[in-house]
Amino acid sequence: MADGSRRGERQRCFTLKGWHLIVAAVVVLVGSIGLYVVTHGDENERRIAALRAAGYPTTFAELTEYTRLPAGVANAAEVYTRAFAAFVPPGNDANVPALGKAAWPARGTPLPGPMAKAIETCLAANRPCLTLLHEAAGIEHCRYDYDYARILAPMQDIRRAAQLLHLGTVLPAARGDTATAMTGILDGLRLADSLQREPALVAYLVRISCLAVALNSLERSLSLTACTEGHLRELDAALARTAQALDFTRVMITERCAMLETCRDPSRLGPLGPQGHPLRMFPGMKGAWLTDTLYYMEAHIEATRLPPAARLKEFRRIGREIEELSFLHVMTKTAAPVFTRVLELDLRTRAGLDLARTALALERYRLASGKLPERLEDLVPQYLAQVPLDPFDAQPIRYQRTGPGYRLYSVDADGRDNGGIEKTEANRGDPYDWCFIVTR
């Protein structure tokens, strides 16, 4: 009887309860997180110290120094700020494209009379703003004065100024005032370049958006009016400067700094949800995010130094690797697709600049010979050093003659040649190419 009691007690002692499993799981999880934090903490600090020693910013204070203008130079931002303050928006129902609700007519099509009048009224109201934008464009350096830890550059103001310059380009081009139209394009390029020292990805997105507006201004102007050789050369030099100023490596370096600061203080992400609750992280998630930021941002930065097509391929590979990480890496899993998308936009912008420069070469050839060339190779070496390569597939950009006009295009991010169909021509959801189209 006593032996039976002892056997029962032993059985009760070794009975595994559900809560035992829960406790064990919690202990293992906490232990794993603790081990992770301990083993990676010192390594993270060593990596940050190495970045700082190499001259890369790792705090907002260091970022301020990293983006500071050279001593004693004029700052275009001071004039741009006055220009933004002088902006007069058109009425909500104004018959104005870009800044209003009206849509531009097809390329090469004269502006409807009421639209031309509405644009003229908008430009007249914004003459002081346009004058200041032109003055700022003549100043080489620019850095907007703000606190990186709190606010961004005046993005909305810059967007509106870009659209205003767009109006101030297309209307003169439609009226045959080539000189004024070319000035508007040059001022638009300089406005986009004013964001060269701004660190955040959102600033880079605004910058390439402004470049897209300036390139569209050029596309429409070439479809409406003939340029002189001098104008074409001046525009080509400006496009070359803008292309050289694009530095996605620097963008990722400064974005890494911003991410490091956010890792240290996640509240910088702001409140979440309708109740405005601050962001809360599981234990260990903050440390994992810091480790990921140092490791994966370095991987992305190294990839930006590869040739364009290989660059995109590597970004996508890194993105697939990040997708396989656990829930502790949720912040990194959220950010990685953004980097790949911005790189695609960066490459599209570079392609657009090459397409635009090739269009200028075609127009110079047309001026000299009275006709368009059969092949882009005919532009080499007098008008182009070489036919530009498409950053998405490393093949020469495509060229189609369309009577007196032409179509230049890149295969865009899908890497497939879709015959030069642009987005507005494709059915919803169908593939398209990135085009620069001149109609006459």
KEMI-357284 format. One record per residue (C-alpha): residue number from 1; residue in one letter; x, y, z. Coordinates in steps of 0.5 Angstrom, whole numbers, plus 500, padded with zeros to 3 digits. Layout:
<rs>
<r resi="NUM" resn="a" c1="X" c2="Y" c3="Z"/>
...
</rs>
This chain:
<rs>
<r resi="1" resn="m" c1="500" c2="500" c3="500"/>
<r resi="2" resn="a" c1="506" c2="505" c3="502"/>
<r resi="3" resn="d" c1="509" c2="503" c3="495"/>
<r resi="4" resn="g" c1="503" c2="505" c3="491"/>
<r resi="5" resn="s" c1="503" c2="511" c3="495"/>
<r resi="6" resn="r" c1="510" c2="513" c3="493"/>
<r resi="7" resn="r" c1="509" c2="511" c3="486"/>
<r resi="8" resn="g" c1="503" c2="515" c3="485"/>
<r resi="9" resn="e" c1="507" c2="521" c3="488"/>
<r resi="10" resn="r" c1="512" c2="520" c3="483"/>
<r resi="11" resn="q" c1="507" c2="520" c3="478"/>
<r resi="12" resn="r" c1="504" c2="527" c3="480"/>
<r resi="13" resn="c" c1="511" c2="530" c3="481"/>
<r resi="14" resn="f" c1="512" c2="528" c3="473"/>
<r resi="15" resn="t" c1="506" c2="530" c3="470"/>
<r resi="16" resn="l" c1="507" c2="535" c3="465"/>
<r resi="17" resn="k" c1="502" c2="541" c3="466"/>
<r resi="18" resn="g" c1="500" c2="546" c3="460"/>
<r resi="19" resn="w" c1="502" c2="552" c3="464"/>
<r resi="20" resn="h" c1="509" c2="548" c3="465"/>
<r resi="21" resn="l" c1="510" c2="549" c3="457"/>
<r resi="22" resn="i" c1="508" c2="556" c3="458"/>
<r resi="23" resn="v" c1="513" c2="558" c3="463"/>
<r resi="24" resn="a" c1="518" c2="554" c3="459"/>
<r resi="25" resn="a" c1="517" c2="558" c3="453"/>
<r resi="26" resn="v" c1="517" c2="564" c3="456"/>
<r resi="27" resn="v" c1="524" c2="563" c3="460"/>
<r resi="28" resn="v" c1="527" c2="560" c3="453"/>
<r resi="29" resn="l" c1="524" c2="567" c3="450"/>
<r resi="30" resn="v" c1="527" c2="571" c3="455"/>
<r resi="31" resn="g" c1="533" c2="568" c3="455"/>
<r resi="32" resn="s" c1="534" c2="568" c3="448"/>
<r resi="33" resn="i" c1="533" c2="575" c3="447"/>
<r resi="34" resn="g" c1="537" c2="577" c3="453"/>
<r resi="35" resn="l" c1="543" c2="573" c3="450"/>
<r resi="36" resn="y" c1="541" c2="576" c3="443"/>
<r resi="37" resn="v" c1="542" c2="583" c3="446"/>
<r resi="38" resn="v" c1="548" c2="582" c3="450"/>
<r resi="39" resn="t" c1="552" c2="578" c3="444"/>
<r resi="40" resn="h" c1="550" c2="584" c3="439"/>
<r resi="41" resn="g" c1="550" c2="590" c3="444"/>
<r resi="42" resn="d" c1="558" c2="591" c3="444"/>
<r resi="43" resn="e" c1="558" c2="589" c3="437"/>
<r resi="44" resn="n" c1="553" c2="595" c3="435"/>
<r resi="45" resn="e" c1="557" c2="600" c3="439"/>
<r resi="46" resn="r" c1="564" c2="598" c3="435"/>
<r resi="47" resn="r" c1="560" c2="598" c3="429"/>
<r resi="48" resn="i" c1="557" c2="605" c3="430"/>
<r resi="49" resn="a" c1="564" c2="607" c3="433"/>
<r resi="50" resn="a" c1="567" c2="605" c3="426"/>
<r resi="51" resn="l" c1="562" c2="609" c3="422"/>
<r resi="52" resn="r" c1="564" c2="615" c3="426"/>
<r resi="53" resn="a" c1="571" c2="614" c3="425"/>
<r resi="54" resn="a" c1="570" c2="614" c3="418"/>
<r resi="55" resn="g" c1="567" c2="620" c3="418"/>
<r resi="56" resn="y" c1="560" c2="618" c3="417"/>
<r resi="57" resn="p" c1="554" c2="621" c3="421"/>
<r resi="58" resn="t" c1="551" c2="617" c3="426"/>
<r resi="59" resn="t" c1="547" c2="622" c3="430"/>
<r resi="60" resn="f" c1="543" c2="628" c3="428"/>
<r resi="61" resn="a" c1="548" c2="633" c3="431"/>
<r resi="62" resn="e" c1="553" c2="629" c3="426"/>
<r resi="63" resn="l" c1="549" c2="629" c3="421"/>
<r resi="64" resn="t" c1="548" c2="637" c3="421"/>
<r resi="65" resn="e" c1="556" c2="637" c3="420"/>
<r resi="66" resn="y" c1="555" c2="632" c3="415"/>
<r resi="67" resn="t" c1="551" c2="636" c3="411"/>
<r resi="68" resn="r" c1="553" c2="643" c3="413"/>
<r resi="69" resn="l" c1="555" c2="648" c3="407"/>
<r resi="70" resn="p" c1="562" c2="650" c3="406"/>
<r resi="71" resn="a" c1="564" c2="656" c3="410"/>
<r resi="72" resn="g" c1="562" c2="663" c3="407"/>
<r resi="73" resn="v" c1="558" c2="661" c3="401"/>
<r resi="74" resn="a" c1="551" c2="664" c3="399"/>
<r resi="75" resn="n" c1="545" c2="660" c3="401"/>
<r resi="76" resn="a" c1="540" c2="659" c3="396"/>
<r resi="77" resn="a" c1="535" c2="657" c3="401"/>
<r resi="78" resn="e" c1="534" c2="664" c3="404"/>
<r resi="79" resn="v" c1="532" c2="666" c3="397"/>
<r resi="80" resn="y" c1="527" c2="660" c3="396"/>
<r resi="81" resn="t" c1="524" c2="661" c3="403"/>
<r resi="82" resn="r" c1="522" c2="668" c3="401"/>
<r resi="83" resn="a" c1="520" c2="665" c3="394"/>
<r resi="84" resn="f" c1="515" c2="660" c3="398"/>
<r resi="85" resn="a" c1="512" c2="666" c3="402"/>
<r resi="86" resn="a" c1="510" c2="670" c3="396"/>
<r resi="87" resn="f" c1="507" c2="664" c3="392"/>
<r resi="88" resn="v" c1="499" c2="665" c3="391"/>
<r resi="89" resn="p" c1="495" c2="659" c3="390"/>
<r resi="90" resn="p" c1="490" c2="659" c3="384"/>
<r resi="91" resn="g" c1="483" c2="658" c3="386"/>
<r resi="92" resn="n" c1="480" c2="651" c3="387"/>
<r resi="93" resn="d" c1="476" c2="651" c3="381"/>
<r resi="94" resn="a" c1="481" c2="655" c3="377"/>
<r resi="95" resn="n" c1="482" c2="652" c3="370"/>
<r resi="96" resn="v" c1="490" c2="651" c3="371"/>
<r resi="97" resn="p" c1="494" c2="644" c3="370"/>
<r resi="98" resn="a" c1="498" c2="642" c3="376"/>
<r resi="99" resn="l" c1="496" c2="647" c3="381"/>
<r resi="100" resn="g" c1="489" c2="646" c3="379"/>
<r resi="101" resn="k" c1="484" c2="641" c3="377"/>
<r resi="102" resn="a" c1="485" c2="642" c3="370"/>
<r resi="103" resn="a" c1="489" c2="636" c3="365"/>
<r resi="104" resn="w" c1="494" c2="638" c3="360"/>
<r resi="105" resn="p" c1="492" c2="637" c3="353"/>
<r resi="106" resn="a" c1="496" c2="632" c3="349"/>
<r resi="107" resn="r" c1="503" c2="634" c3="347"/>
<r resi="108" resn="g" c1="504" c2="638" c3="342"/>
<r resi="109" resn="t" c1="497" c2="641" c3="342"/>
<r resi="110" resn="p" c1="496" c2="648" c3="343"/>
<r resi="111" resn="l" c1="493" c2="650" c3="350"/>
<r resi="112" resn="p" c1="486" c2="652" c3="350"/>
<r resi="113" resn="g" c1="484" c2="659" c3="350"/>
<r resi="114" resn="p" c1="481" c2="659" c3="357"/>
<r resi="115" resn="m" c1="486" c2="655" c3="360"/>
<r resi="116" resn="a" c1="492" c2="659" c3="357"/>
<r resi="117" resn="k" c1="488" c2="665" c3="360"/>
<r resi="118" resn="a" c1="488" c2="662" c3="367"/>
<r resi="119" resn="i" c1="495" c2="660" c3="367"/>
<r resi="120" resn="e" c1="497" c2="667" c3="365"/>
<r resi="121" resn="t" c1="493" c2="670" c3="371"/>
<r resi="122" resn="c" c1="496" c2="665" c3="375"/>
<r resi="123" resn="l" c1="503" c2="667" c3="373"/>
<r resi="124" resn="a" c1="502" c2="674" c3="373"/>
<r resi="125" resn="a" c1="499" c2="673" c3="381"/>
<r resi="126" resn="n" c1="506" c2="670" c3="382"/>
<r resi="127" resn="r" c1="511" c2="674" c3="379"/>
<r resi="128" resn="p" c1="514" c2="676" c3="385"/>
<r resi="129" resn="c" c1="515" c2="668" c3="387"/>
<r resi="130" resn="l" c1="518" c2="667" c3="380"/>
<r resi="131" resn="t" c1="523" c2="672" c3="380"/>
<r resi="132" resn="l" c1="525" c2="670" c3="387"/>
<r resi="133" resn="l" c1="526" c2="663" c3="384"/>
<r resi="134" resn="h" c1="530" c2="665" c3="378"/>
<r resi="135" resn="e" c1="534" c2="669" c3="383"/>
<r resi="136" resn="a" c1="535" c2="663" c3="388"/>
<r resi="137" resn="a" c1="537" c2="658" c3="381"/>
<r resi="138" resn="g" c1="543" c2="663" c3="380"/>
<r resi="139" resn="i" c1="546" c2="661" c3="387"/>
<r resi="140" resn="e" c1="550" c2="655" c3="387"/>
<r resi="141" resn="h" c1="549" c2="652" c3="394"/>
<r resi="142" resn="c" c1="543" c2="650" c3="398"/>
<r resi="143" resn="r" c1="541" c2="648" c3="405"/>
<r resi="144" resn="y" c1="535" c2="649" c3="408"/>
<r resi="145" resn="d" c1="535" c2="651" c3="415"/>
<r resi="146" resn="y" c1="532" c2="646" c3="420"/>
<r resi="147" resn="d" c1="532" c2="641" c3="426"/>
<r resi="148" resn="y" c1="533" c2="634" c3="423"/>
<r resi="149" resn="a" c1="531" c2="631" c3="429"/>
<r resi="150" resn="r" c1="524" c2="635" c3="429"/>
<r resi="151" resn="i" c1="522" c2="638" c3="422"/>
<r resi="152" resn="l" c1="523" c2="636" c3="415"/>
<r resi="153" resn="a" c1="525" c2="641" c3="409"/>
<r resi="154" resn="p" c1="519" c2="645" c3="406"/>
<r resi="155" resn="m" c1="517" c2="639" c3="402"/>
<r resi="156" resn="q" c1="510" c2="642" c3="400"/>
<r resi="157" resn="d" c1="512" c2="649" c3="398"/>
<r resi="158" resn="i" c1="518" c2="646" c3="394"/>
<r resi="159" resn="r" c1="513" c2="642" c3="390"/>
<r resi="160" resn="r" c1="508" c2="647" c3="389"/>
<r resi="161" resn="a" c1="514" c2="652" c3="386"/>
<r resi="162" resn="a" c1="516" c2="646" c3="381"/>
<r resi="163" resn="q" c1="509" c2="646" c3="379"/>
<r resi="164" resn="l" c1="509" c2="654" c3="378"/>
<r resi="165" resn="l" c1="515" c2="653" c3="374"/>
<r resi="166" resn="h" c1="512" c2="648" c3="370"/>
<r resi="167" resn="l" c1="506" c2="653" c3="368"/>
<r resi="168" resn="g" c1="511" c2="658" c3="367"/>
<r resi="169" resn="t" c1="515" c2="654" c3="362"/>
<r resi="170" resn="v" c1="509" c2="651" c3="358"/>
<r resi="171" resn="l" c1="505" c2="657" c3="357"/>
<r resi="172" resn="p" c1="511" c2="661" c3="353"/>
<r resi="173" resn="a" c1="513" c2="655" c3="349"/>
<r resi="174" resn="a" c1="506" c2="655" c3="347"/>
<r resi="175" resn="r" c1="507" c2="662" c3="345"/>
<r resi="176" resn="g" c1="513" c2="661" c3="341"/>
<r resi="177" resn="d" c1="517" c2="664" c3="347"/>
<r resi="178" resn="t" c1="523" c2="659" c3="347"/>
<r resi="179" resn="a" c1="528" c2="663" c3="351"/>
<r resi="180" resn="t" c1="523" c2="664" c3="357"/>
<r resi="181" resn="a" c1="521" c2="657" c3="357"/>
<r resi="182" resn="m" c1="528" c2="655" c3="357"/>
<r resi="183" resn="t" c1="529" c2="659" c3="363"/>
<r resi="184" resn="g" c1="523" c2="656" c3="367"/>
<r resi="185" resn="i" c1="526" c2="649" c3="365"/>
<r resi="186" resn="l" c1="533" c2="651" c3="368"/>
<r resi="187" resn="d" c1="530" c2="654" c3="374"/>
<r resi="188" resn="g" c1="526" c2="648" c3="375"/>
<r resi="189" resn="l" c1="532" c2="643" c3="375"/>
<r resi="190" resn="r" c1="536" c2="648" c3="380"/>
<r resi="191" resn="l" c1="530" c2="648" c3="385"/>
<r resi="192" resn="a" c1="530" c2="640" c3="385"/>
<r resi="193" resn="d" c1="538" c2="640" c3="386"/>
<r resi="194" resn="s" c1="536" c2="645" c3="392"/>
<r resi="195" resn="l" c1="535" c2="638" c3="396"/>
<r resi="196" resn="q" c1="541" c2="635" c3="394"/>
<r resi="197" resn="r" c1="544" c2="636" c3="402"/>
<r resi="198" resn="e" c1="537" c2="634" c3="405"/>
<r resi="199" resn="p" c1="538" c2="627" c3="408"/>
<r resi="200" resn="a" c1="531" c2="624" c3="409"/>
<r resi="201" resn="l" c1="528" c2="619" c3="404"/>
<r resi="202" resn="v" c1="522" c2="623" c3="403"/>
<r resi="203" resn="a" c1="526" c2="629" c3="401"/>
<r resi="204" resn="y" c1="529" c2="625" c3="396"/>
<r resi="205" resn="l" c1="523" c2="623" c3="393"/>
<r resi="206" resn="v" c1="521" c2="630" c3="393"/>
<r resi="207" resn="r" c1="527" c2="632" c3="389"/>
<r resi="208" resn="i" c1="526" c2="626" c3="384"/>
<r resi="209" resn="s" c1="519" c2="628" c3="383"/>
<r resi="210" resn="c" c1="521" c2="636" c3="382"/>
<r resi="211" resn="l" c1="526" c2="633" c3="376"/>
<r resi="212" resn="a" c1="520" c2="629" c3="373"/>
<r resi="213" resn="v" c1="516" c2="636" c3="373"/>
<r resi="214" resn="a" c1="522" c2="639" c3="370"/>
<r resi="215" resn="l" c1="523" c2="634" c3="365"/>
<r resi="216" resn="n" c1="516" c2="634" c3="363"/>
<r resi="217" resn="s" c1="517" c2="641" c3="362"/>
<r resi="218" resn="l" c1="522" c2="640" c3="357"/>
<r resi="219" resn="e" c1="518" c2="634" c3="353"/>
<r resi="220" resn="r" c1="512" c2="639" c3="352"/>
<r resi="221" resn="s" c1="517" c2="645" c3="350"/>
<r resi="222" resn="l" c1="520" c2="641" c3="345"/>
<r resi="223" resn="s" c1="514" c2="639" c3="342"/>
<r resi="224" resn="l" c1="511" c2="646" c3="342"/>
<r resi="225" resn="t" c1="517" c2="650" c3="340"/>
<r resi="226" resn="a" c1="524" c2="650" c3="336"/>
<r resi="227" resn="c" c1="530" c2="651" c3="340"/>
<r resi="228" resn="t" c1="537" c2="654" c3="338"/>
<r resi="229" resn="e" c1="543" c2="651" c3="338"/>
<r resi="230" resn="g" c1="545" c2="655" c3="344"/>
<r resi="231" resn="h" c1="539" c2="653" c3="348"/>
<r resi="232" resn="l" c1="540" c2="646" c3="347"/>
<r resi="233" resn="r" c1="547" c2="646" c3="349"/>
<r resi="234" resn="e" c1="545" c2="650" c3="355"/>
<r resi="235" resn="l" c1="540" c2="645" c3="357"/>
<r resi="236" resn="d" c1="544" c2="639" c3="356"/>
<r resi="237" resn="a" c1="550" c2="642" c3="361"/>
<r resi="238" resn="a" c1="544" c2="643" c3="366"/>
<r resi="239" resn="l" c1="542" c2="636" c3="365"/>
<r resi="240" resn="a" c1="549" c2="633" c3="366"/>
<r resi="241" resn="r" c1="550" c2="637" c3="372"/>
<r resi="242" resn="t" c1="543" c2="635" c3="375"/>
<r resi="243" resn="a" c1="545" c2="628" c3="373"/>
<r resi="244" resn="q" c1="552" c2="628" c3="377"/>
<r resi="245" resn="a" c1="549" c2="631" c3="383"/>
<r resi="246" resn="l" c1="544" c2="625" c3="384"/>
<r resi="247" resn="d" c1="548" c2="621" c3="389"/>
<r resi="248" resn="f" c1="544" c2="615" c3="392"/>
<r resi="249" resn="t" c1="549" c2="613" c3="396"/>
<r resi="250" resn="r" c1="549" c2="619" c3="400"/>
<r resi="251" resn="v" c1="542" c2="619" c3="401"/>
<r resi="252" resn="m" c1="542" c2="612" c3="404"/>
<r resi="253" resn="i" c1="548" c2="614" c3="408"/>
<r resi="254" resn="t" c1="544" c2="620" c3="411"/>
<r resi="255" resn="e" c1="538" c2="615" c3="412"/>
<r resi="256" resn="r" c1="542" c2="610" c3="416"/>
<r resi="257" resn="c" c1="543" c2="616" c3="421"/>
<r resi="258" resn="a" c1="536" c2="618" c3="421"/>
<r resi="259" resn="m" c1="534" c2="610" c3="423"/>
<r resi="260" resn="l" c1="540" c2="610" c3="428"/>
<r resi="261" resn="e" c1="537" c2="616" c3="432"/>
<r resi="262" resn="t" c1="530" c2="612" c3="431"/>
<r resi="263" resn="c" c1="533" c2="606" c3="434"/>
<r resi="264" resn="r" c1="535" c2="610" c3="440"/>
<r resi="265" resn="d" c1="528" c2="613" c3="441"/>
<r resi="266" resn="p" c1="522" c2="610" c3="437"/>
<r resi="267" resn="s" c1="518" c2="615" c3="439"/>
<r resi="268" resn="r" c1="521" c2="619" c3="433"/>
<r resi="269" resn="l" c1="516" c2="615" c3="429"/>
<r resi="270" resn="g" c1="510" c2="619" c3="432"/>
<r resi="271" resn="p" c1="504" c2="616" c3="435"/>
<r resi="272" resn="l" c1="500" c2="610" c3="432"/>
<r resi="273" resn="g" c1="493" c2="609" c3="431"/>
<r resi="274" resn="p" c1="487" c2="614" c3="432"/>
<r resi="275" resn="q" c1="488" c2="614" c3="440"/>
<r resi="276" resn="g" c1="495" c2="617" c3="439"/>
<r resi="277" resn="h" c1="499" c2="611" c3="443"/>
<r resi="278" resn="p" c1="506" c2="611" c3="442"/>
<r resi="279" resn="l" c1="510" c2="606" c3="439"/>
<r resi="280" resn="r" c1="511" c2="600" c3="444"/>
<r resi="281" resn="m" c1="516" c2="594" c3="442"/>
<r resi="282" resn="f" c1="517" c2="587" c3="444"/>
<r resi="283" resn="p" c1="523" c2="586" c3="449"/>
<r resi="284" resn="g" c1="529" c2="585" c3="444"/>
<r resi="285" resn="m" c1="526" c2="588" c3="438"/>
<r resi="286" resn="k" c1="529" c2="595" c3="439"/>
<r resi="287" resn="g" c1="536" c2="591" c3="439"/>
<r resi="288" resn="a" c1="534" c2="587" c3="433"/>
<r resi="289" resn="w" c1="532" c2="593" c3="430"/>
<r resi="290" resn="l" c1="539" c2="597" c3="431"/>
<r resi="291" resn="t" c1="543" c2="591" c3="429"/>
<r resi="292" resn="d" c1="539" c2="590" c3="423"/>
<r resi="293" resn="t" c1="540" c2="597" c3="421"/>
<r resi="294" resn="l" c1="547" c2="597" c3="422"/>
<r resi="295" resn="y" c1="548" c2="590" c3="418"/>
<r resi="296" resn="y" c1="543" c2="591" c3="412"/>
<r resi="297" resn="m" c1="544" c2="599" c3="411"/>
<r resi="298" resn="e" c1="551" c2="597" c3="410"/>
<r resi="299" resn="a" c1="549" c2="592" c3="405"/>
<r resi="300" resn="h" c1="544" c2="597" c3="401"/>
<r resi="301" resn="i" c1="550" c2="602" c3="401"/>
<r resi="302" resn="e" c1="555" c2="597" c3="398"/>
<r resi="303" resn="a" c1="550" c2="595" c3="393"/>
<r resi="304" resn="t" c1="549" c2="603" c3="391"/>
<r resi="305" resn="r" c1="556" c2="603" c3="388"/>
<r resi="306" resn="l" c1="554" c2="597" c3="383"/>
<r resi="307" resn="p" c1="553" c2="598" c3="376"/>
<r resi="308" resn="p" c1="545" c2="600" c3="376"/>
<r resi="309" resn="a" c1="542" c2="594" c3="373"/>
<r resi="310" resn="a" c1="546" c2="590" c3="378"/>
<r resi="311" resn="r" c1="544" c2="595" c3="384"/>
<r resi="312" resn="l" c1="537" c2="593" c3="383"/>
<r resi="313" resn="k" c1="538" c2="586" c3="383"/>
<r resi="314" resn="e" c1="542" c2="586" c3="389"/>
<r resi="315" resn="f" c1="537" c2="591" c3="393"/>
<r resi="316" resn="r" c1="532" c2="586" c3="391"/>
<r resi="317" resn="r" c1="536" c2="580" c3="394"/>
<r resi="318" resn="i" c1="537" c2="583" c3="400"/>
<r resi="319" resn="g" c1="529" c2="585" c3="400"/>
<r resi="320" resn="r" c1="528" c2="577" c3="400"/>
<r resi="321" resn="e" c1="533" c2="576" c3="405"/>
<r resi="322" resn="i" c1="530" c2="580" c3="410"/>
<r resi="323" resn="e" c1="523" c2="578" c3="408"/>
<r resi="324" resn="e" c1="525" c2="571" c3="412"/>
<r resi="325" resn="l" c1="527" c2="574" c3="418"/>
<r resi="326" resn="s" c1="523" c2="573" c3="424"/>
<r resi="327" resn="f" c1="517" c2="578" c3="428"/>
<r resi="328" resn="l" c1="523" c2="581" c3="432"/>
<r resi="329" resn="h" c1="525" c2="584" c3="425"/>
<r resi="330" resn="v" c1="519" c2="587" c3="423"/>
<r resi="331" resn="m" c1="521" c2="595" c3="423"/>
<r resi="332" resn="t" c1="527" c2="592" c3="418"/>
<r resi="333" resn="k" c1="522" c2="588" c3="414"/>
<r resi="334" resn="t" c1="517" c2="594" c3="413"/>
<r resi="335" resn="a" c1="523" c2="599" c3="411"/>
<r resi="336" resn="a" c1="526" c2="594" c3="406"/>
<r resi="337" resn="p" c1="521" c2="595" c3="401"/>
<r resi="338" resn="v" c1="521" c2="602" c3="401"/>
<r resi="339" resn="f" c1="529" c2="602" c3="399"/>
<r resi="340" resn="t" c1="528" c2="598" c3="393"/>
<r resi="341" resn="r" c1="522" c2="602" c3="391"/>
<r resi="342" resn="v" c1="526" c2="609" c3="392"/>
<r resi="343" resn="l" c1="532" c2="606" c3="388"/>
<r resi="344" resn="e" c1="527" c2="604" c3="382"/>
<r resi="345" resn="l" c1="525" c2="611" c3="382"/>
<r resi="346" resn="d" c1="532" c2="613" c3="382"/>
<r resi="347" resn="l" c1="534" c2="609" c3="376"/>
<r resi="348" resn="r" c1="528" c2="611" c3="373"/>
<r resi="349" resn="t" c1="530" c2="619" c3="374"/>
<r resi="350" resn="r" c1="537" c2="617" c3="371"/>
<r resi="351" resn="a" c1="534" c2="614" c3="365"/>
<r resi="352" resn="g" c1="529" c2="620" c3="364"/>
<r resi="353" resn="l" c1="535" c2="625" c3="364"/>
<r resi="354" resn="d" c1="539" c2="620" c3="359"/>
<r resi="355" resn="l" c1="533" c2="620" c3="355"/>
<r resi="356" resn="a" c1="532" c2="628" c3="355"/>
<r resi="357" resn="r" c1="539" c2="629" c3="354"/>
<r resi="358" resn="t" c1="539" c2="624" c3="348"/>
<r resi="359" resn="a" c1="533" c2="628" c3="346"/>
<r resi="360" resn="l" c1="537" c2="635" c3="346"/>
<r resi="361" resn="a" c1="542" c2="631" c3="341"/>
<r resi="362" resn="l" c1="537" c2="629" c3="336"/>
<r resi="363" resn="e" c1="534" c2="636" c3="336"/>
<r resi="364" resn="r" c1="541" c2="639" c3="335"/>
<r resi="365" resn="y" c1="542" c2="634" c3="329"/>
<r resi="366" resn="r" c1="535" c2="636" c3="326"/>
<r resi="367" resn="l" c1="538" c2="643" c3="327"/>
<r resi="368" resn="a" c1="544" c2="642" c3="323"/>
<r resi="369" resn="s" c1="541" c2="637" c3="318"/>
<r resi="370" resn="g" c1="534" c2="638" c3="317"/>
<r resi="371" resn="k" c1="532" c2="631" c3="319"/>
<r resi="372" resn="l" c1="532" c2="626" c3="324"/>
<r resi="373" resn="p" c1="537" c2="621" c3="324"/>
<r resi="374" resn="e" c1="536" c2="614" c3="323"/>
<r resi="375" resn="r" c1="539" c2="611" c3="329"/>
<r resi="376" resn="l" c1="542" c2="614" c3="335"/>
<r resi="377" resn="e" c1="549" c2="611" c3="333"/>
<r resi="378" resn="d" c1="549" c2="617" c3="328"/>
<r resi="379" resn="l" c1="549" c2="622" c3="334"/>
<r resi="380" resn="v" c1="556" c2="619" c3="336"/>
<r resi="381" resn="p" c1="561" c2="623" c3="337"/>
<r resi="382" resn="q" c1="558" c2="630" c3="335"/>
<r resi="383" resn="y" c1="552" c2="630" c3="339"/>
<r resi="384" resn="l" c1="553" c2="624" c3="344"/>
<r resi="385" resn="a" c1="559" c2="621" c3="347"/>
<r resi="386" resn="q" c1="556" c2="614" c3="347"/>
<r resi="387" resn="v" c1="549" c2="612" c3="346"/>
<r resi="388" resn="p" c1="546" c2="612" c3="354"/>
<r resi="389" resn="l" c1="545" c2="605" c3="357"/>
<r resi="390" resn="d" c1="538" c2="603" c3="360"/>
<r resi="391" resn="p" c1="540" c2="603" c3="367"/>
<r resi="392" resn="f" c1="535" c2="597" c3="368"/>
<r resi="393" resn="d" c1="537" c2="592" c3="363"/>
<r resi="394" resn="a" c1="544" c2="595" c3="361"/>
<r resi="395" resn="q" c1="542" c2="596" c3="354"/>
<r resi="396" resn="p" c1="542" c2="602" c3="349"/>
<r resi="397" resn="i" c1="536" c2="606" c3="350"/>
<r resi="398" resn="r" c1="531" c2="605" c3="345"/>
<r resi="399" resn="y" c1="529" c2="610" c3="339"/>
<r resi="400" resn="q" c1="523" c2="610" c3="335"/>
<r resi="401" resn="r" c1="521" c2="615" c3="329"/>
<r resi="402" resn="t" c1="514" c2="618" c3="329"/>
<r resi="403" resn="g" c1="514" c2="622" c3="323"/>
<r resi="404" resn="p" c1="517" c2="629" c3="325"/>
<r resi="405" resn="g" c1="517" c2="627" c3="332"/>
<r resi="406" resn="y" c1="520" c2="621" c3="336"/>
<r resi="407" resn="r" c1="520" c2="617" c3="342"/>
<r resi="408" resn="l" c1="525" c2="615" c3="347"/>
<r resi="409" resn="y" c1="524" c2="610" c3="352"/>
<r resi="410" resn="s" c1="527" c2="605" c3="358"/>
<r resi="411" resn="v" c1="524" c2="599" c3="359"/>
<r resi="412" resn="d" c1="523" c2="601" c3="366"/>
<r resi="413" resn="a" c1="523" c2="597" c3="373"/>
<r resi="414" resn="d" c1="520" c2="590" c3="370"/>
<r resi="415" resn="g" c1="526" c2="590" c3="365"/>
<r resi="416" resn="r" c1="522" c2="588" c3="359"/>
<r resi="417" resn="d" c1="521" c2="592" c3="352"/>
<r resi="418" resn="n" c1="514" c2="593" c3="351"/>
<r resi="419" resn="g" c1="515" c2="597" c3="345"/>
<r resi="420" resn="g" c1="515" c2="604" c3="348"/>
<r resi="421" resn="i" c1="508" c2="604" c3="350"/>
<r resi="422" resn="e" c1="508" c2="609" c3="356"/>
<r resi="423" resn="k" c1="503" c2="609" c3="362"/>
<r resi="424" resn="t" c1="498" c2="613" c3="360"/>
<r resi="425" resn="e" c1="497" c2="609" c3="353"/>
<r resi="426" resn="a" c1="497" c2="602" c3="357"/>
<r resi="427" resn="n" c1="491" c2="599" c3="360"/>
<r resi="428" resn="r" c1="490" c2="599" c3="367"/>
<r resi="429" resn="g" c1="495" c2="593" c3="370"/>
<r resi="430" resn="d" c1="498" c2="592" c3="363"/>
<r resi="431" resn="p" c1="506" c2="593" c3="363"/>
<r resi="432" resn="y" c1="509" c2="600" c3="360"/>
<r resi="433" resn="d" c1="516" c2="603" c3="359"/>
<r resi="434" resn="w" c1="518" c2="610" c3="361"/>
<r resi="435" resn="c" c1="518" c2="614" c3="355"/>
<r resi="436" resn="f" c1="520" c2="621" c3="353"/>
<r resi="437" resn="i" c1="516" c2="623" c3="347"/>
<r resi="438" resn="v" c1="516" c2="629" c3="342"/>
<r resi="439" resn="t" c1="511" c2="630" c3="337"/>
<r resi="440" resn="r" c1="511" c2="635" c3="332"/>
</rs>
